[in-house]
Amino acid sequence: MGEQPIFTTRAHVFQIDPNTKKNWVPASKQAVTVSYFYDVTRNSYRIISVDGAKVIINSTITPNMTFTKTSQKFGQWADSRANTVFGLGFSSEQQLTKFAEKFQEVKEAARLARDKSQEKIETSSNHSQASSINGTDDEKASCAGPANTHLKSENNKLKIALTQSAANVKKWEIELQTLRESNARLTTALQDSAASVEQWKRQFTLCRDENDRLRNKVLKLQSQRRREINGRLQIDELEEQCSEINREKEKNTQLKRRIEELELELREKETELIDLRKQSEIIPQLMSECEYVSEKLEAAERDNQNLEDKVRSLKTDIEESRYRQRHLKVELKSFLEVLDGKIDDLHNFRRGLSKLGADN
């Protein structure tokens, strides 16, 4: 059967500094898998941990070893064969307790195996070679039965853990695909917004040119009106010219309003464009974090919570931006009302001038 895992957990691995014999030196940059293995052939137990391609723990459990809890989440044991002291840092006290209980259980099993080995040696010295061989086979059978049952139980637990791990990997692959689709949608929205801003800029330029043309036309009409007054034209013709000027002024007012609306919409589009660019700058970071999460399953839930916090922050920023836009619209409406009042005053002033010209 060979060597089989009987218990697995995750922990940060340390070794005692060989120079000072006091300070701990990290053997792994992050939490790694630490497993108990049982060798059926040799009837021995080992603690093994591998970080990538590097074996950082290979410790055979002997009856004289002791696992000591030095804090709520840290424990250590000395290995005279490896001439070092190993330390494990766990994420919770429960994990440390389970590892310590398993250490004691494996240590007791190693002691029983040693005692049985000694008994076999003593039996072989008192019996014949044939009976010695038969006795050894019986002992192997009696020892292998409970060990095989225990191994099957631990293997079932490992299969369940592997199934759950595969499910977690699938879940984070789905999350990663969702983030990629969201990034694509944001990129498309950013491009559409940029095109819309350029369109509004062109329309704004056209309206401004039209406003300048109408303003020149109004000035020309005003100059013509003054010449006609100086030449004492008929009152009917003068009123007709005034009516045309008023119509042009109304058109000019409508164009001004339209320009102001376009300016407001342009500012809103630019604000949306800035927000989308900010979001597009955050997306690569989110993608990088999600890639890291898919590779390092042990930090998945914490990273997911960070992503949710960032999404909530983005939503808060969007709500604040909408609030500022509504506030700006209210201020613009107030400004337009004041402008309408000024225009009405100008109309009244113009009627006074017309009446004065008629009287003259």
Secondary structure, DSSP 8 states (H G I E B T S, - for coil): --EEEEEEEEEEEEEE-TTTSSSEEES-SS-EEEEEEEETTTTEEEEEEEETTEEEEEEE--TT---EE-SSSEEEEEETTTTEEEEEE-SSHHHHHHHHHHHHHHHHHHHHHHHHHHHHHHHHHHS-HHHHHHHHHHHHHHHHHHHHHHHHHHHHHHHHHHHHHHHHHHHHHHHHHHHHHHHHHHHHHHHHHHHHHHHHHHHHHHHHHHHHHHHHHHHHHHHHHHHHHHTT--HHHHHHHHHHHHHHHHHHHHHHHHHHHHHHHHHHHHHHHHHHHHHHHHHHHHHHHHHHHHH-GGGHHHHHHHHHHHHHHHHHHHHHHHHHHHHHHHHHHHHHHHHHHHHHHHHHHHHHHHHHHHH-
